[in-house]
Amino acid sequence: MGSGLRGQFAEDFKDGYGCWDHYYESDTLLHSLQVLAALLESPVTQDIICDVGMPVMHRNVRYNCRVIFLNRRILLIRPKMALANEGNYRELRWFTPWSRTRQTEEYFLPRMLQSLTKQETVPFGDAVLATRDTCIGSEICEELWTPHSPHVDMGLDGVEIFTNASGSHHVLRKAHARVDLVTMATTKNGGIYLLANQKGCDGDRLYYDGCALIAMNGHILAQGSQFSLDDVEVLTATLDLEDVRSYRAEISSRNLAASKASPYPRVKVDFALSSREDLLEPLSEPLEWKYHSPAKEISLGPACWLWDFLRRSQQAGFFLPLSGGVDSAATACLVYSMCRQVCEAVNNGNQEVLADVRTIVDQLDYMPRDPRELCGRVLTTCYMASENSSRETRDRAAELARQIGSHHIGLDIDPAVKAVVGIFSLATGKRPLFAVHGGSRRENLALQNVQARIRMVVAYLFAQLSLWARGARGGLLVLGSANVDESLLGYLTKYDCSSADINPIGGISKTDLRAFVHFCLEHFQLPALEGILAAPATAELEPLADGRVSQTDEEDMGMTYADLSVYGRLRKVAKTGPYGMFCKLVSLWKDVCSPRQVADKVRWFFCKYSMNRHKMTTLTPAYHAESYSPDDNRFDLRPFLYNTSWPWQFRCIEAQVRRATKGLLREPRLRGERRLPAALRSRPRFLRPRLREAQVRFGSAGAVPGAASLAWVAVGTWGQSPPLAADSRVQMVSRLLKPPCLSFLFLVN
């Protein structure tokens, strides 16, 4: 079977979902048809059933489709039936799902294809292929993840081989989910499952990590690489179709359901995947899936993403402000890891990688052998010292640069800082001071921000001209090094060194970054990382105390990085607001924090988060690796102007704290019907409706009405004195009950 069925290793001809609004363009449809025509004509595709992905316009509706063809004839166009429309994906923006299950229509081929295939129409819809020896069904990406995947009904109808061309991006600790879905599908229903996943950067924040696999009857028979610089990977296995039939035969519950299954339209294909000679072929044996640790995933995924950006942007390398802390050290290690992978790929004979690296370094006979030597060509690091910088961080940065081999620059930004502050003093007659010198909080923060923003200006200047100064061609991509936790809280200066071209660690937590740096210390033999890990995290923007650091990140933030990760996951993954987060943390932290302490922590986080949310609108494009990324552009769509006091939500929290401190049991969070709030019942009679049903129903209520996400307020017969117009009554009640999270429907008579 491995020589008889081929799956295209991407969901679309272009960069998968990365086409975005280009799907609206007729050019995209035209060029997809042209590529399909080239594949149909190619001798490489002869005598192989090919399954490729492309957008197709049918009756003026765009569908995301699989086009299945054999020997210059299109067998079936299978439109996608479940579209990915959450998180990073917006398929419903460009495509329409095919909703007619087990039905097909005629699709009239464009003239450029008719002349090749000698076909005027082909089947379009939800059907399967019946060859001389088996039955094949196609499942598309998201359909595997739905509650009732097509493979269930296909399998019950006798489909033995399922193909799935997927565009599933990398997220830390996600690989097991794909493997579990496929093995469970074939465990319950039997069958052979071929999963091919896209590889490489999508031209945006996502990296598709491959991980192709072949499974049968709940066992993995072949595993593709999860991260690789190879553009194409071919995965094969030799399997016996009789194993599927015998496996299914003894599952009586499956057979009972199959006897009542509705049939799929079958497209007959005069072709066989097997032959008599195959009887002598040795069968593939089951294997245990090999998972990477999260630290190793970080060492591979973002490094491959950096390589794709570097070669496709046609720049000559990277520029990294190296501070001597964990975050910038982790970013430097990712570039070093990229260099290791490039050298390994070239050593393994990858000619595409060799051609790319020669273009980047502008040397046609260059042969990368040593990662340190390559790193010196493609990475420039720079320590930008100020009067607030310590000798320790300067030395740690220089030593790490030496060990990875980067071209390192040390410079002093104090003259620029003094010049900028001097301009302000000349214009205003005032000279701001740091807090330790008697300055206010505003002065202290402004003086820190000046240093941070000057570093950004210097970084871009050197990125553009440092190679010119060394007599080399090209420019450098500026790398950012703000982690996902700092971005979530907004613990960064807007338009400082966090403002870069790309950020390989912007979707990774501080905890995972420290684990990754430990991994590099052990596996890359970089002893300089030991001192970096032992040092406290600090921005070094305030004056030193007796030559030592007087400022640490966690003291500045008012919370630990570990707590920030918890807040981030509850906010995004668990989808809790302030009140919901408090309720969960009271239970989660009951052994270490009192309800009052939990309330104070939640309030502080949401005040800081909402105050700094505007910074997410200018966040540097970052590698997406975490499910709680605050990326405002694509993943985490929220307002950036908040009422930072969260009055309604914080009052709800305070009410629960008071109940807890009195020793009263909390009311359950989920309630049915509640009486009108006391705030409304206590008003004068003309503001109190005599309700036919004096109740308020809350869709998701807590112990107080503010926990509701949707409320239906039924306003019945009003008192007669003084008479008020209906719209005036609505406005008055709105002012009484005005939490920003509620929507009210007033029924006035």
Summary of the structure (lengths in Angstrom):
residues: 749
radius of gyration: 30.7
end to end distance: 71.8
largest distance: 96.5
contacts: 2457
relative contact order: 0.07
helix: 43%
strand: 16%
